[in-house]
Amino acid sequence: MSRRGDPGYYYLFLLLACLGALTQQALILPYNNNNNNNNNNNNNNNNNNNNNNNNNNNNNNNSNAHNDALLASLEPTTPTPPHQQLDQHYPIPQIPGFGLSFAFDPRFPVPPLALYRTTIQLMYELANRDWESVIHAMAAGKEPGSKVVILFVNPLSPTAPQQLQVMHCVAALYRAVVAMTDGVVFCHLKCHMSVWEVEVGAMRVAPLEEALGGGLGEGGGNGSLSDAAAVVGSGNDEGMLDNNTSTRKGGLKADSGHMRDPNYPHFTLAYHFFGKAIPSKEVSMAILEAMTTAAPFSSKVECKELLAMSPHGGCSIVIESVGGAATLFTYGWATRALKLLYQELVVPQRRWGDLVLVLMWKEERFGELRMLRVARGRNGIGAVASER
């Protein structure tokens, strides 16, 4: 007999169907949970990977920043132009509103030693004039045997409110020679001077032959210092011997001796060379520095002490008043001693080295000059002048 119509069979079928559904759900739930857990783990792993990537990026950024800083520290800095360097060390008081512009022309080179000789001669003449006196025209270097001429010209009328003064010429001459020396370029130079943007004068440095061939406005182009340096080398000429004790025929050969001023017979210099040789450029620039330092003072004022050092710090000069003579030791005598030292002793003898000068008036000491080699840089030591 068929049991298909039996109600109990029907209920049994429903019971088995429910059990099968529950069993299937039980089998599915662990699978889904495992998948969810796996997905969560994968998400966590992805987050960890992202964090690791972020950390790596941060590390890379930090590393790149460190490398950039390191590279920046190794890169050479841009050299400071000479006219900006002079603001850090300047042997005379700053002149309000004063400005300079230089134009170098390498087609006309000048011998360095001849340039220094003419410069020191001209600076001596300027230092013995009143600091604020007017200059209408002035020249140096046209004496026999000279190879370089330096000219100052004032284009203004005598009634103009601004005028070319000694102070402007001293500043222009000093800065020009320092610029040439720093750039190792010695050539034709034109310089225009202004006060509060009003041109008050011009300076020209030129070989004597070229200078005689034209006026101030001829020769001399628009070249910068770097342009000229690329064409003109050191321009080494006779006598610019950096470490030597050589002599020149007719020069003073002894280590010690006396020299009398040809224009002032009572003014005598007793000299003694000793110690180490000094580069000729350092000697020349130290003497120029000392003269420039003395220029603002009246030549009739007593010079108690004058200290100077070449701009590169290789040579120092000390001048002191020692008293004992009837004549006062003034800035005029100090600058004259510097001029005689360079033009009558050091250059003719080609003796660039440590020395002591005892300055005497009528055989009585009234001043002393010491020139010494300095093995280190300036290190903050500048040129100083004082008066009683």
C-alpha positions in Angstrom: 0.0 0.0 0.0 1.3 3.4 -0.9 2.3 5.7 1.9 2.4 8.8 -0.3 -0.9 10.0 1.1 0.0 9.4 4.7 0.2 12.7 6.7 3.1 11.4 8.8 5.1 10.9 5.6 4.5 14.5 4.7 5.7 15.8 8.1 8.8 13.5 7.8 9.6 15.1 4.5 9.3 18.6 5.9 11.5 17.6 8.8 14.2 16.2 6.5 14.0 19.3 4.3 14.5 21.6 7.3 17.5 19.5 8.5 19.1 19.7 5.0 18.7 23.5 5.0 20.2 23.9 8.4 23.1 21.7 7.5 23.8 23.6 4.3 23.6 26.9 6.3 26.1 25.5 8.8 28.4 24.5 6.0 28.1 27.9 4.3 28.6 30.1 7.4 32.1 28.9 8.3 33.2 29.4 4.7 31.8 32.9 4.6 33.4 33.7 7.9 36.7 32.4 6.7 36.4 34.5 3.6 35.6 37.5 5.6 38.5 36.9 7.9 40.8 36.4 5.0 39.5 39.6 3.4 40.0 41.4 6.7 43.5 39.9 6.9 44.2 40.9 3.4 42.9 44.4 4.1 45.1 44.6 7.2 48.0 43.4 5.1 47.3 46.0 2.5 47.1 48.7 5.2 50.4 47.4 6.6 51.9 47.5 3.1 50.5 51.0 2.6 52.0 52.1 5.9 55.3 50.5 4.9 55.2 52.3 1.6 54.4 55.6 3.4 57.3 54.9 5.8 59.5 54.1 2.8 58.4 57.3 1.1 59.1 59.3 4.2 62.5 57.7 4.5 63.1 58.4 0.9 62.0 62.0 1.3 64.2 62.4 4.4 67.1 60.8 2.5 66.5 63.1 -0.4 66.4 66.1 1.8 69.6 65.1 3.5 71.3 64.5 0.2 70.1 67.8 -1.1 71.5 69.6 1.9 74.7 67.7 1.6 75.1 68.6 -2.1 74.2 72.2 -1.3 77.0 72.3 1.3 79.5 71.0 -1.2 78.6 73.4 -4.0 81.1 76.3 -4.4 79.8 79.7 -3.3 79.8 82.6 -5.8 82.8 84.8 -5.3 82.1 88.3 -3.8 82.9 91.1 -6.3 85.9 93.1 -5.3 83.9 96.3 -4.7 81.7 94.4 -2.2 84.8 92.9 -0.5 86.1 96.4 0.1 83.1 97.2 2.2 84.3 94.7 4.8 87.7 96.3 5.0 88.2 99.9 4.0 91.1 102.0 5.2 89.4 105.4 5.0 86.0 106.7 6.3 83.0 105.9 4.1 82.0 108.8 1.9 78.2 109.4 1.9 76.7 109.1 -1.6 79.9 108.2 -3.3 79.8 105.8 -6.2 82.2 104.3 -8.7 82.0 102.5 -12.1 84.9 100.8 -13.7 85.5 99.8 -17.4 88.5 97.7 -18.3 90.1 97.5 -21.7 92.4 94.4 -22.0 93.8 95.6 -25.4 96.1 97.9 -23.4 97.9 95.9 -20.7 100.0 97.8 -18.1 103.0 96.3 -16.2 102.1 95.6 -12.6 105.2 97.0 -11.0 104.9 100.2 -13.0 101.3 100.5 -12.0 102.2 100.2 -8.3 105.0 102.7 -8.6 102.8 105.3 -10.2 99.9 104.6 -7.8 102.1 105.1 -4.7 103.6 108.3 -6.2 100.1 109.6 -6.8 98.7 108.5 -3.5 101.6 110.3 -1.8 100.7 113.5 -3.5 97.0 113.1 -2.6 97.8 112.2 1.1 99.7 115.5 1.5 96.7 117.6 0.4 93.7 118.6 2.5 91.1 115.8 2.5 88.3 118.0 1.2 90.3 120.1 -1.2 89.0 120.3 -4.8 90.9 118.6 -7.7 90.4 120.1 -11.1 93.1 118.0 -12.9 95.9 115.8 -11.7 98.3 113.4 -13.3 101.2 111.1 -12.3 103.5 108.9 -14.3 104.8 111.2 -16.9 108.2 111.5 -15.5 111.1 109.9 -17.4 111.2 106.1 -17.2 107.5 105.7 -16.3 105.4 103.2 -18.1 102.0 103.9 -16.6 100.1 107.2 -16.3 97.1 107.9 -14.1 94.9 111.0 -14.7 92.2 112.7 -12.8 89.8 115.1 -14.5 87.0 117.2 -13.1 84.4 118.1 -15.8 82.4 120.5 -13.6 82.5 124.2 -13.6 84.1 125.9 -10.5 80.7 127.1 -9.4 79.0 123.7 -9.4 77.8 122.6 -5.9 79.4 119.2 -6.1 83.1 119.0 -6.9 85.8 116.3 -7.3 87.7 116.2 -4.1 90.8 114.6 -2.7 88.8 112.1 -0.8 87.1 110.9 -4.0 90.4 110.4 -5.8 91.9 108.5 -2.9 88.9 106.1 -2.8 88.8 105.6 -6.5 92.6 105.0 -6.8 92.6 102.5 -3.9 89.6 100.6 -5.1 90.8 100.4 -8.7 94.2 99.0 -7.8 92.7 96.5 -5.3 90.3 95.4 -8.1 93.1 94.9 -10.5 95.2 93.0 -8.0 92.4 90.8 -6.9 91.4 90.0 -10.5 95.1 89.5 -11.5 94.3 91.8 -14.4 96.4 94.9 -15.2 95.2 96.9 -18.1 93.7 100.2 -19.3 91.0 101.4 -16.9 88.4 104.1 -16.9 86.6 105.1 -13.8 83.7 107.4 -13.3 83.1 109.0 -9.9 79.7 110.3 -8.7 78.3 111.8 -5.5 74.5 111.3 -5.1 74.4 110.1 -8.7 76.0 113.3 -10.0 79.2 112.7 -11.9 82.0 114.7 -10.3 85.1 113.3 -12.1 86.9 110.6 -14.0 90.1 108.6 -13.6 92.1 106.9 -16.2 94.9 104.3 -15.9 96.8 103.7 -19.1 100.1 102.7 -20.6 102.1 105.8 -21.1 102.3 105.4 -24.9 98.6 104.9 -25.3 97.7 107.7 -22.9 99.8 110.2 -24.9 98.0 109.1 -28.0 94.5 110.4 -27.0 92.4 112.2 -24.5 90.6 110.7 -21.5 87.6 109.7 -23.6 89.7 107.5 -26.0 90.8 103.9 -25.5 89.1 102.0 -22.8 86.0 100.0 -23.6 83.1 98.7 -21.6 84.7 95.5 -20.5 84.2 94.2 -16.9 86.9 92.9 -14.6 86.1 89.3 -15.5 86.2 90.0 -19.2 89.6 91.6 -18.9 90.9 88.8 -16.7 90.0 86.3 -19.4 92.3 88.1 -21.8 95.1 89.6 -19.7 97.2 87.4 -17.4 99.2 88.4 -14.5 101.1 90.9 -16.7 104.3 90.1 -14.8 107.0 92.7 -15.5 110.6 93.1 -14.4 111.0 93.3 -10.6 107.8 91.5 -9.7 109.7 88.7 -8.1 107.7 87.1 -5.3 110.5 85.4 -3.3 113.9 86.8 -4.0 116.8 88.7 -2.7 118.1 89.6 -6.1 119.6 93.1 -6.7 119.6 95.4 -9.6 122.7 97.2 -10.9 123.1 100.4 -9.0 120.7 99.4 -6.3 121.4 99.1 -2.5 122.9 95.7 -1.9 123.8 95.7 1.8 121.5 94.2 4.5 122.0 97.4 6.5 122.7 101.0 5.5 121.6 104.6 5.5 119.6 106.5 2.9 119.2 110.3 2.8 116.2 112.1 1.4 117.3 113.9 -1.8 114.9 116.8 -1.2 115.3 117.0 2.6 118.9 116.3 3.5 118.2 116.3 7.3 115.7 113.4 6.8 117.7 110.2 7.0 116.5 106.5 7.0 118.6 103.8 8.5 117.5 100.4 7.2 118.1 96.8 8.1 116.7 93.8 6.1 116.2 90.6 8.0 114.0 87.5 8.2 111.8 86.1 5.5 111.1 87.3 2.0 107.6 88.8 1.2 105.7 88.5 -2.1 106.2 91.8 -4.0 102.5 92.2 -4.5 102.0 92.1 -0.7 104.7 94.7 -0.1 103.3 97.0 -2.8 99.7 96.7 -1.5 100.8 97.1 2.2 102.5 100.4 1.4 99.5 101.6 -0.6 97.3 100.6 2.3 99.4 102.6 4.7 99.4 105.7 2.5 95.6 105.4 2.0 95.1 105.1 5.8 97.1 108.3 6.4 95.4 110.3 3.6 92.4 111.6 5.7 94.8 113.1 8.3 96.5 116.5 7.8 100.1 116.1 6.8 101.0 118.5 9.7 99.3 116.4 12.4 101.5 114.2 14.6 101.4 110.6 13.7 101.5 108.6 16.9 100.9 105.3 15.3 99.9 103.9 11.9 99.1 100.3 11.4 98.4 98.8 8.0 98.1 95.4 6.3 97.9 94.4 2.7 94.3 93.4 1.7 95.2 89.7 1.5 97.0 89.8 4.8 100.5 88.8 3.7 102.4 91.9 4.8 102.0 94.3 7.7 103.4 97.8 8.3 103.8 99.5 11.7 104.9 103.2 11.9 105.4 104.8 15.3 106.5 108.1 16.7 109.5 107.6 19.0 110.2 111.2 20.0 113.6 112.6 20.8 113.9 115.0 17.8 113.2 118.7 17.7 110.9 118.1 14.7 107.5 116.6 15.2 106.9 113.2 13.5 103.8 113.9 11.4 101.7 112.1 8.8 103.7 114.0 6.2 106.9 112.4 7.3 105.2 109.0 7.6 104.0 109.0 4.0 107.3 110.4 2.8 109.1 107.5 4.5 106.8 105.0 2.7 107.4 106.7 -0.6 111.2 106.6 -0.2 111.1 103.0 1.1 109.3 101.9 -2.0 110.8 104.0 -4.8 114.4 104.5 -3.5 115.1 101.3 -1.6 112.8 98.3 -2.2 112.1 98.5 -5.9 115.6 99.5 -7.1 117.2 96.8 -4.9 114.4 94.2 -5.7 114.5 93.3 -2.0 111.0 92.3 -0.9 111.3 91.2 2.7 111.2 92.0 6.4 112.9 95.2 7.4 113.1 97.9 10.0 113.6 101.6 9.2 114.8 104.1 11.8 113.6 107.6 10.8 115.9 110.4 11.9 115.9 114.2 11.6 119.3 115.7 12.0 120.6 112.3 13.2 118.0 112.1 16.0 115.4 109.4 16.0 111.8 110.6 15.7 110.1 107.6 14.0 110.3 104.0 13.2 108.8 101.8 10.5 108.6 98.0 10.6 107.5 95.9 7.6 106.9 92.2 8.4 105.7 89.1 6.7 102.4 87.7 8.0 101.9 84.0 7.6 98.2 84.1 8.1 95.3 86.1 6.7 94.0 89.4 8.0 91.8 87.7 10.6 90.1 90.9 11.5 93.2 93.1 11.7 92.8 96.2 9.6 94.6 99.5 9.0 94.4 101.9 11.9 95.7 105.4 12.3 95.8 107.6 15.4 96.9 111.0 16.5 97.6 112.7 19.8 
